[in-house]
């Protein structure tokens, strides 16, 4: 398992998540991160790109902003990652595959 916490874009994230079963990644916004936050927060689309490049088994989108539509975030992932996608919520339990 790899967990990014809040993070801006970095090529090192793919290395960090290489081959993990579960990748929990900051996805504060579905696609576009406001310029003021771009160095510190990520998007669901970028999380999907990282997960695909790393060969992650599953992706869990974390830290969505309160007004972000979770379905829009999951849809943004589909541009790059075809594996299972979950949205982090209180009580989320993932069974081993």
Secondary structure, DSSP 8 states (H G I E B T S, - for coil): -EE--S----THHHHHHTT-SEEEEE-SBSS---GGGTTT--BHHHHHHHHHHHT-SEEEEE---TTS-HHHHHHHHTTT--SEEEE--TT------
